[in-house]
Amino acid sequence: MWENTFIINALMRYVELNKGNIYIDDEKLDDIDTSYIIHNVNQQEHIFASGYKNNVTIFNSFPFKKVSFLENALDKNMLNSIVEKSNCQDLSDGEKQVLAIYRMCLADASIYLMDEAFSATDMNITNKLEKFLLSMEDKTMIMITHKLSEQLRCFDEILLMENGELVQSGTYEDICESMEYKQSS
């Protein structure tokens, strides 16, 4: 699994490249402060032993007033169960992932990195959140997933990787028709 997350780990500077460089808008990654440009959501995101507002804003690091545009992405029952918890560590894994995605959106970075960010959410919530995220303008999204869903049609390019190696790239349709995908299914 680690091989498939290497791209995200390199973008987050968790690992160093042995060769080559990564560029963002023609600037070498090593030469820019990415803390305001990139936001990462992992499968097991850290959740604080505090309430909704502190968790979603990371104790007011992000503006809470922007949260209202997010709250329409989910049904009220799911949102209420998250908002009403006094200790968000008690949320289900899926609710924690929703909280982490809200946090990412409030960070309002240009680049969103998501490593299995929907692994614990049900298909209904996943579809709603993916649709919402894909409706956002001026965002670059890199998402690692093991689910080849219809929502991937909205991505410009999909990379099919196996054991850390790129085996196919292209549109959703290209990937679904590829021999590599058919063999891995």
Secondary structure, DSSP 8 states (H G I E B T S, - for coil): -GGGGHHHHHHTTSS--SS---EETTEEGGGS--TTTEEEE-TT----SS-HHHHHHTTTTS-GGGGHHHHTTS-HHHHHHHHT-SSGGGS-HHHHHHHHHHHHHHHT-SEEEEESTTTTS-HHHHHHHHHHHHH-SS-EEEEE-S---GGGGGSS-EEEEETTEEEEEE-HHHHHHSHHHHHH-
